Amino acid sequence: MPYVKIKSKGQVTIPMKVCKQLDLKEGDTLEITVKDNLISLEPQEVISRRLIDESIAEGLDDYKAGRVHGPYDSMDDFKESLTSDA
């Protein structure tokens, strides 16, 4: 495993071999955690607040227009509704 050095502002560079192995690209977001003196970096998917708000608004519009189904008594009932013609 390669070594990295901490730069003046606490920055480290992830070696290109590791970036390629994990398919990391410039601008990707990583979550950093520290446990028992071990630093971990985990890639995270970040969704914009605008996209979340738009999706919620679309769901509310569907609800208000009656384009909803359920509630269901079980997961099996829900799955069945996905394949039925009703």
A tleap script that builds the chain and sets N, CA, C and O, in Angstrom:
source leaprc.protein.ff14SB
mol = sequence {
  NMET PRO TYR VAL LYS ILE LYS SER LYS GLY
  GLN VAL THR ILE PRO MET LYS VAL CYS LYS
  GLN LEU ASP LEU LYS GLU GLY ASP THR LEU
  GLU ILE THR VAL LYS ASP ASN LEU ILE SER
  LEU GLU PRO GLN GLU VAL ILE SER ARG ARG
  LEU ILE ASP GLU SER ILE ALA GLU GLY LEU
  ASP ASP TYR LYS ALA GLY ARG VAL HIE GLY
  PRO TYR ASP SER MET ASP ASP PHE LYS GLU
  SER LEU THR SER ASP CALA
}
set mol.1.N position { 0.856 -1.176 0.000 }
set mol.1.CA position { 0.000 0.000 0.000 }
set mol.1.C position { 0.902 1.240 0.000 }
set mol.1.O position { 1.865 1.301 0.764 }
set mol.2.N position { 0.600 2.218 -0.844 }
set mol.2.CA position { 1.438 3.418 -0.918 }
set mol.2.C position { 1.281 4.308 0.313 }
set mol.2.O position { 0.270 4.254 1.012 }
set mol.3.N position { 2.284 5.110 0.557 }
set mol.3.CA position { 2.256 6.090 1.638 }
set mol.3.C position { 1.873 7.451 1.062 }
set mol.3.O position { 2.124 7.724 -0.112 }
set mol.4.N position { 1.265 8.304 1.889 }
set mol.4.CA position { 0.974 9.675 1.494 }
set mol.4.C position { 1.479 10.601 2.595 }
set mol.4.O position { 1.590 10.204 3.755 }
set mol.5.N position { 1.783 11.837 2.215 }
set mol.5.CA position { 2.239 12.838 3.183 }
set mol.5.C position { 1.149 13.869 3.392 }
set mol.5.O position { 0.400 14.199 2.473 }
set mol.6.N position { 1.071 14.374 4.610 }
set mol.6.CA position { 0.132 15.445 4.928 }
set mol.6.C position { 0.781 16.762 4.523 }
set mol.6.O position { 1.920 17.045 4.893 }
set mol.7.N position { 0.041 17.567 3.756 }
set mol.7.CA position { 0.551 18.864 3.299 }
set mol.7.C position { 0.246 19.938 4.349 }
set mol.7.O position { -0.326 19.648 5.400 }
set mol.8.N position { 0.633 21.165 4.053 }
set mol.8.CA position { 0.564 22.251 5.037 }
set mol.8.C position { -0.844 22.537 5.555 }
set mol.8.O position { -0.991 22.952 6.705 }
set mol.9.N position { -1.863 22.331 4.759 }
set mol.9.CA position { -3.232 22.608 5.189 }
set mol.9.C position { -3.974 21.332 5.573 }
set mol.9.O position { -5.205 21.317 5.577 }
set mol.10.N position { -3.255 20.268 5.895 }
set mol.10.CA position { -3.870 19.014 6.285 }
set mol.10.C position { -4.335 18.182 5.110 }
set mol.10.O position { -5.044 17.193 5.297 }
set mol.11.N position { -3.954 18.559 3.908 }
set mol.11.CA position { -4.411 17.848 2.717 }
set mol.11.C position { -3.516 16.650 2.420 }
set mol.11.O position { -2.310 16.668 2.664 }
set mol.12.N position { -4.153 15.606 1.884 }
set mol.12.CA position { -3.405 14.449 1.390 }
set mol.12.C position { -3.879 14.176 -0.035 }
set mol.12.O position { -4.995 14.531 -0.413 }
set mol.13.N position { -3.029 13.554 -0.800 }
set mol.13.CA position { -3.383 13.183 -2.163 }
set mol.13.C position { -3.581 11.675 -2.219 }
set mol.13.O position { -2.713 10.911 -1.797 }
set mol.14.N position { -4.713 11.256 -2.736 }
set mol.14.CA position { -4.976 9.834 -2.899 }
set mol.14.C position { -4.253 9.390 -4.162 }
set mol.14.O position { -4.460 9.969 -5.228 }
set mol.15.N position { -3.414 8.377 -4.057 }
set mol.15.CA position { -2.658 7.935 -5.230 }
set mol.15.C position { -3.581 7.548 -6.393 }
set mol.15.O position { -4.662 6.997 -6.186 }
set mol.16.N position { -3.134 7.845 -7.614 }
set mol.16.CA position { -3.930 7.592 -8.810 }
set mol.16.C position { -4.325 6.118 -8.915 }
set mol.16.O position { -5.429 5.808 -9.363 }
set mol.17.N position { -3.445 5.216 -8.513 }
set mol.17.CA position { -3.746 3.780 -8.572 }
set mol.17.C position { -4.974 3.458 -7.713 }
set mol.17.O position { -5.818 2.656 -8.111 }
set mol.18.N position { -5.070 4.077 -6.547 }
set mol.18.CA position { -6.215 3.864 -5.655 }
set mol.18.C position { -7.463 4.500 -6.258 }
set mol.18.O position { -8.540 3.905 -6.216 }
set mol.19.N position { -7.331 5.707 -6.820 }
set mol.19.CA position { -8.471 6.379 -7.455 }
set mol.19.C position { -9.034 5.532 -8.589 }
set mol.19.O position { -10.251 5.389 -8.715 }
set mol.20.N position { -8.167 4.979 -9.403 }
set mol.20.CA position { -8.619 4.143 -10.515 }
set mol.20.C position { -9.282 2.867 -10.000 }
set mol.20.O position { -10.301 2.430 -10.535 }
set mol.21.N position { -8.699 2.274 -8.960 }
set mol.21.CA position { -9.243 1.045 -8.394 }
set mol.21.C position { -10.663 1.263 -7.863 }
set mol.21.O position { -11.511 0.378 -7.977 }
set mol.22.N position { -10.921 2.440 -7.284 }
set mol.22.CA position { -12.230 2.750 -6.702 }
set mol.22.C position { -13.095 3.598 -7.621 }
set mol.22.O position { -14.199 3.991 -7.244 }
set mol.23.N position { -12.604 3.885 -8.825 }
set mol.23.CA position { -13.311 4.726 -9.786 }
set mol.23.C position { -13.651 6.095 -9.191 }
set mol.23.O position { -14.753 6.606 -9.388 }
set mol.24.N position { -12.710 6.676 -8.471 }
set mol.24.CA position { -12.883 8.014 -7.898 }
set mol.24.C position { -12.473 9.051 -8.923 }
set mol.24.O position { -11.475 8.892 -9.625 }
set mol.25.N position { -13.255 10.113 -8.999 }
set mol.25.CA position { -12.979 11.180 -9.951 }
set mol.25.C position { -12.905 12.518 -9.223 }
set mol.25.O position { -13.405 12.654 -8.106 }
set mol.26.N position { -12.287 13.491 -9.852 }
set mol.26.CA position { -12.210 14.836 -9.281 }
set mol.26.C position { -13.619 15.340 -8.990 }
set mol.26.O position { -14.504 15.250 -9.841 }
set mol.27.N position { -13.822 15.865 -7.798 }
set mol.27.CA position { -15.116 16.393 -7.399 }
set mol.27.C position { -15.961 15.402 -6.611 }
set mol.27.O position { -16.970 15.792 -6.023 }
set mol.28.N position { -15.568 14.112 -6.584 }
set mol.28.CA position { -16.306 13.131 -5.791 }
set mol.28.C position { -16.231 13.514 -4.307 }
set mol.28.O position { -15.294 14.185 -3.874 }
set mol.29.N position { -17.223 13.081 -3.546 }
set mol.29.CA position { -17.278 13.373 -2.117 }
set mol.29.C position { -16.936 12.112 -1.332 }
set mol.29.O position { -17.429 11.024 -1.630 }
set mol.30.N position { -16.084 12.278 -0.326 }
set mol.30.CA position { -15.705 11.180 0.549 }
set mol.30.C position { -16.083 11.534 1.985 }
set mol.30.O position { -15.915 12.676 2.413 }
set mol.31.N position { -16.590 10.560 2.719 }
set mol.31.CA position { -16.857 10.751 4.145 }
set mol.31.C position { -15.640 10.242 4.910 }
set mol.31.O position { -15.141 9.148 4.645 }
set mol.32.N position { -15.171 11.039 5.854 }
set mol.32.CA position { -14.017 10.653 6.650 }
set mol.32.C position { -14.476 10.294 8.059 }
set mol.32.O position { -15.250 11.028 8.673 }
set mol.33.N position { -14.001 9.173 8.560 }
set mol.33.CA position { -14.299 8.764 9.929 }
set mol.33.C position { -12.998 8.376 10.610 }
set mol.33.O position { -12.049 7.928 9.967 }
set mol.34.N position { -12.973 8.556 11.918 }
set mol.34.CA position { -11.813 8.180 12.715 }
set mol.34.C position { -12.296 7.257 13.827 }
set mol.34.O position { -13.212 7.602 14.574 }
set mol.35.N position { -11.678 6.085 13.932 }
set mol.35.CA position { -12.020 5.135 14.990 }
set mol.35.C position { -10.755 4.390 15.396 }
set mol.35.O position { -10.050 3.818 14.564 }
set mol.36.N position { -10.493 4.414 16.685 }
set mol.36.CA position { -9.324 3.708 17.215 }
set mol.36.C position { -8.049 4.063 16.449 }
set mol.36.O position { -7.274 3.184 16.073 }
set mol.37.N position { -7.845 5.356 16.224 }
set mol.37.CA position { -6.634 5.861 15.577 }
set mol.37.C position { -6.510 5.425 14.113 }
set mol.37.O position { -5.414 5.441 13.552 }
set mol.38.N position { -7.630 5.036 13.495 }
set mol.38.CA position { -7.655 4.634 12.098 }
set mol.38.C position { -8.536 5.603 11.317 }
set mol.38.O position { -9.679 5.855 11.697 }
set mol.39.N position { -8.005 6.139 10.232 }
set mol.39.CA position { -8.751 7.062 9.372 }
set mol.39.C position { -9.329 6.268 8.211 }
set mol.39.O position { -8.621 5.507 7.551 }
set mol.40.N position { -10.638 6.454 7.967 }
set mol.40.CA position { -11.290 5.798 6.835 }
set mol.40.C position { -11.924 6.847 5.938 }
set mol.40.O position { -12.488 7.830 6.418 }
set mol.41.N position { -11.828 6.635 4.645 }
set mol.41.CA position { -12.484 7.480 3.655 }
set mol.41.C position { -13.447 6.595 2.871 }
set mol.41.O position { -13.053 5.560 2.334 }
set mol.42.N position { -14.717 7.009 2.810 }
set mol.42.CA position { -15.720 6.219 2.095 }
set mol.42.C position { -16.432 7.098 1.075 }
set mol.42.O position { -16.978 8.140 1.436 }
set mol.43.N position { -16.436 6.691 -0.202 }
set mol.43.CA position { -17.150 7.474 -1.211 }
set mol.43.C position { -18.630 7.600 -0.855 }
set mol.43.O position { -19.246 6.647 -0.379 }
set mol.44.N position { -19.190 8.781 -1.089 }
set mol.44.CA position { -20.589 9.053 -0.775 }
set mol.44.C position { -21.284 9.636 -1.992 }
set mol.44.O position { -20.702 10.421 -2.740 }
set mol.45.N position { -22.530 9.243 -2.180 }
set mol.45.CA position { -23.360 9.812 -3.234 }
set mol.45.C position { -24.054 11.039 -2.637 }
set mol.45.O position { -24.729 10.928 -1.614 }
set mol.46.N position { -23.898 12.176 -3.250 }
set mol.46.CA position { -24.500 13.408 -2.741 }
set mol.46.C position { -25.597 13.850 -3.698 }
set mol.46.O position { -25.382 13.931 -4.907 }
set mol.47.N position { -26.769 14.135 -3.153 }
set mol.47.CA position { -27.907 14.583 -3.953 }
set mol.47.C position { -28.177 16.045 -3.616 }
set mol.47.O position { -28.192 16.426 -2.445 }
set mol.48.N position { -28.388 16.848 -4.630 }
set mol.48.CA position { -28.611 18.270 -4.401 }
set mol.48.C position { -29.949 18.502 -3.703 }
set mol.48.O position { -30.904 17.755 -3.913 }
set mol.49.N position { -30.008 19.524 -2.887 }
set mol.49.CA position { -31.236 19.878 -2.181 }
set mol.49.C position { -32.341 20.232 -3.184 }
set mol.49.O position { -33.511 19.936 -2.942 }
set mol.50.N position { -31.984 20.855 -4.292 }
set mol.50.CA position { -32.953 21.206 -5.323 }
set mol.50.C position { -33.626 19.954 -5.874 }
set mol.50.O position { -34.844 19.935 -6.048 }
set mol.51.N position { -32.852 18.913 -6.149 }
set mol.51.CA position { -33.410 17.669 -6.668 }
set mol.51.C position { -34.335 17.013 -5.639 }
set mol.51.O position { -35.387 16.485 -5.999 }
set mol.52.N position { -33.954 17.045 -4.384 }
set mol.52.CA position { -34.801 16.495 -3.322 }
set mol.52.C position { -36.114 17.260 -3.258 }
set mol.52.O position { -37.185 16.653 -3.214 }
set mol.53.N position { -36.041 18.586 -3.254 }
set mol.53.CA position { -37.254 19.412 -3.184 }
set mol.53.C position { -38.166 19.165 -4.377 }
set mol.53.O position { -39.384 19.085 -4.219 }
set mol.54.N position { -37.581 19.041 -5.589 }
set mol.54.CA position { -38.375 18.778 -6.790 }
set mol.54.C position { -39.063 17.413 -6.697 }
set mol.54.O position { -40.223 17.277 -7.086 }
set mol.55.N position { -38.361 16.414 -6.189 }
set mol.55.CA position { -38.933 15.073 -6.069 }
set mol.55.C position { -40.069 15.044 -5.053 }
set mol.55.O position { -41.082 14.382 -5.273 }
set mol.56.N position { -39.906 15.752 -3.951 }
set mol.56.CA position { -40.970 15.833 -2.947 }
set mol.56.C position { -42.186 16.538 -3.525 }
set mol.56.O position { -43.316 16.096 -3.320 }
set mol.57.N position { -41.963 17.630 -4.244 }
set mol.57.CA position { -43.070 18.375 -4.852 }
set mol.57.C position { -43.810 17.491 -5.867 }
set mol.57.O position { -45.039 17.521 -5.930 }
set mol.58.N position { -43.084 16.723 -6.643 }
set mol.58.CA position { -43.713 15.822 -7.621 }
set mol.58.C position { -44.556 14.771 -6.902 }
set mol.58.O position { -45.670 14.472 -7.332 }
set mol.59.N position { -44.038 14.213 -5.821 }
set mol.59.CA position { -44.791 13.229 -5.055 }
set mol.59.C position { -46.055 13.817 -4.455 }
set mol.59.O position { -47.103 13.172 -4.456 }
set mol.60.N position { -45.962 15.038 -3.943 }
set mol.60.CA position { -47.137 15.700 -3.381 }
set mol.60.C position { -48.184 15.978 -4.458 }
set mol.60.O position { -49.382 15.832 -4.215 }
set mol.61.N position { -47.731 16.378 -5.645 }
set mol.61.CA position { -48.661 16.598 -6.761 }
set mol.61.C position { -49.383 15.292 -7.110 }
set mol.61.O position { -50.593 15.294 -7.336 }
set mol.62.N position { -48.647 14.185 -7.154 }
set mol.62.CA position { -49.266 12.882 -7.424 }
set mol.62.C position { -50.293 12.543 -6.349 }
set mol.62.O position { -51.385 12.064 -6.656 }
set mol.63.N position { -49.947 12.789 -5.113 }
set mol.63.CA position { -50.858 12.492 -4.002 }
set mol.63.C position { -52.144 13.318 -4.119 }
set mol.63.O position { -53.248 12.791 -3.982 }
set mol.64.N position { -51.982 14.610 -4.374 }
set mol.64.CA position { -53.143 15.497 -4.485 }
set mol.64.C position { -54.028 15.126 -5.671 }
set mol.64.O position { -55.244 15.310 -5.619 }
set mol.65.N position { -53.423 14.603 -6.741 }
set mol.65.CA position { -54.177 14.228 -7.935 }
set mol.65.C position { -54.732 12.800 -7.836 }
set mol.65.O position { -55.385 12.322 -8.764 }
set mol.66.N position { -54.475 12.132 -6.728 }
set mol.66.CA position { -54.995 10.783 -6.538 }
set mol.66.C position { -54.214 9.695 -7.244 }
set mol.66.O position { -54.705 8.575 -7.387 }
set mol.67.N position { -53.013 10.005 -7.686 }
set mol.67.CA position { -52.186 9.013 -8.372 }
set mol.67.C position { -51.341 8.234 -7.361 }
set mol.67.O position { -50.113 8.217 -7.438 }
set mol.68.N position { -52.026 7.592 -6.415 }
set mol.68.CA position { -51.347 6.803 -5.381 }
set mol.68.C position { -52.075 5.479 -5.203 }
set mol.68.O position { -53.232 5.340 -5.600 }
set mol.69.N position { -51.409 4.529 -4.619 }
set mol.69.CA position { -51.988 3.213 -4.342 }
set mol.69.C position { -51.639 2.832 -2.910 }
set mol.69.O position { -50.716 3.384 -2.311 }
set mol.70.N position { -52.398 1.872 -2.368 }
set mol.70.CA position { -52.112 1.403 -1.017 }
set mol.70.C position { -53.039 2.065 -0.037 }
set mol.70.O position { -53.931 2.796 -0.467 }
set mol.71.N position { -52.892 1.861 1.232 }
set mol.71.CA position { -51.810 1.095 1.864 }
set mol.71.C position { -51.968 -0.406 1.631 }
set mol.71.O position { -53.038 -0.881 1.250 }
set mol.72.N position { -50.899 -1.130 1.862 }
set mol.72.CA position { -50.877 -2.569 1.660 }
set mol.72.C position { -50.730 -3.264 3.004 }
set mol.72.O position { -50.119 -2.734 3.931 }
set mol.73.N position { -51.303 -4.464 3.093 }
set mol.73.CA position { -51.223 -5.239 4.329 }
set mol.73.C position { -49.879 -5.937 4.488 }
set mol.73.O position { -49.471 -6.276 5.599 }
set mol.74.N position { -49.195 -6.149 3.365 }
set mol.74.CA position { -47.907 -6.853 3.439 }
set mol.74.C position { -47.057 -6.472 2.227 }
set mol.74.O position { -47.538 -5.872 1.266 }
set mol.75.N position { -45.796 -6.837 2.304 }
set mol.75.CA position { -44.885 -6.599 1.180 }
set mol.75.C position { -45.329 -7.441 -0.020 }
set mol.75.O position { -45.193 -7.007 -1.164 }
set mol.76.N position { -45.852 -8.628 0.233 }
set mol.76.CA position { -46.341 -9.460 -0.864 }
set mol.76.C position { -47.494 -8.781 -1.602 }
set mol.76.O position { -47.554 -8.824 -2.831 }
set mol.77.N position { -48.416 -8.152 -0.855 }
set mol.77.CA position { -49.519 -7.421 -1.483 }
set mol.77.C position { -48.986 -6.279 -2.348 }
set mol.77.O position { -49.479 -6.037 -3.450 }
set mol.78.N position { -47.982 -5.590 -1.837 }
set mol.78.CA position { -47.373 -4.490 -2.594 }
set mol.78.C position { -46.743 -5.019 -3.887 }
set mol.78.O position { -46.964 -4.459 -4.960 }
set mol.79.N position { -45.954 -6.102 -3.783 }
set mol.79.CA position { -45.307 -6.678 -4.964 }
set mol.79.C position { -46.345 -7.121 -5.996 }
set mol.79.O position { -46.169 -6.916 -7.197 }
set mol.80.N position { -47.415 -7.724 -5.517 }
set mol.80.CA position { -48.477 -8.175 -6.427 }
set mol.80.C position { -49.112 -6.998 -7.176 }
set mol.80.O position { -49.471 -7.119 -8.347 }
set mol.81.N position { -49.245 -5.865 -6.489 }
set mol.81.CA position { -49.850 -4.696 -7.139 }
set mol.81.C position { -48.981 -4.160 -8.268 }
set mol.81.O position { -49.487 -3.519 -9.190 }
set mol.82.N position { -47.694 -4.412 -8.207 }
set mol.82.CA position { -46.783 -3.935 -9.255 }
set mol.82.C position { -46.952 -4.704 -10.557 }
set mol.82.O position { -46.657 -4.186 -11.634 }
set mol.83.N position { -47.428 -5.943 -10.455 }
set mol.83.CA position { -47.551 -6.775 -11.656 }
set mol.83.C position { -48.992 -6.965 -12.109 }
set mol.83.O position { -49.238 -7.527 -13.176 }
set mol.84.N position { -49.950 -6.498 -11.305 }
set mol.84.CA position { -51.349 -6.679 -11.688 }
set mol.84.C position { -51.772 -5.593 -12.664 }
set mol.84.O position { -51.144 -4.536 -12.740 }
set mol.85.N position { -52.834 -5.856 -13.404 }
set mol.85.CA position { -53.345 -4.896 -14.389 }
set mol.85.C position { -54.336 -3.911 -13.781 }
set mol.85.O position { -54.872 -3.061 -14.492 }
set mol.86.N position { -54.586 -4.012 -12.483 }
set mol.86.CA position { -55.603 -3.156 -11.827 }
set mol.86.C position { -55.167 -1.729 -11.758 }
set mol.86.O position { -55.899 -0.884 -11.242 }
savepdb mol mol.pdb
quit
